[in-house]
Amino acid sequence: MKKILGQLFSVAFALLPAVAHCEISEEVYCFDSNGSGSKNFGLHVLYDDAAKWSGAFVKYRGAKSAITLISKNEESEEINSGRPDQVTTTWYEVYGGKITGEYEMMSQGANIYSMTYKNYGTRKQIPFTFDPEALRKNGSECIW
């Protein structure tokens, strides 16, 4: 009986890496509102291509906690043949258990052309500028 259990354990252990393997990658982008009372935040996008999963959160300068983002929409458009598509990605902001706003980012390859935050309560929109210089050398957080 012990031998059979040992063999089953060995087979299960051998198959486990194939079933449980995931490779989560993270990209961090730093943004600045460039106005009076300037606001800065880092956008952290997590994804696993094999599982076709992604998630995101923002962390504002000086904030103690992050704000969860949930994917709303992603649209790709070919601008020039042979060049990366222009991608517009929109995330819902979830705060206090409610959807309170949205973030929309337009990019093409490594270039980020715009980031806008829309607050659903106040209806205000805040444009942000991509600030690649604010990304810490280890690539995991923004420094302000």
C-alpha positions, 0 to 999 in steps of 0.5 A: 500500500505504501508503495502504491501511495508513493508512486501516486505521489511521485506521479502527482508531484511530477505533473504538478509543475505543468498544472500549477506553473504560472509566470506572472510579469509586472510592468510599472508606469509612472505618471504625473498630473503636472498641475498645481497640486500635482498628483503622481501615481504608479500604474502596476500591470500584472499579467500571465500570458499563458493563463490569459490573465491580467490585473492592475492597481495604482499607487499614488504618491504618499498613499498608504494603500493601492487602488485596485483596477479591473479591466474594462476594455482594450482596443487595438488599431493598426496605424502603420503597417510594420509598426506596433498597434496603437492600443487604448486600455481602460480600467475601472477603479474599484474603491470601497467596494464600488466602481468610482472612476476609470483610467484610460491609457493610449500607447503604441509599443513602448510609447505612452501617449496619454493617460486620463483619469475620470472620477465618476462622482465629480465627473472631473477628468485629469490628464497625466503625463508618462514620466519614465524617469521616475521609475526606479532602476529595479523597475518595480516602483516609482520614485518621486 
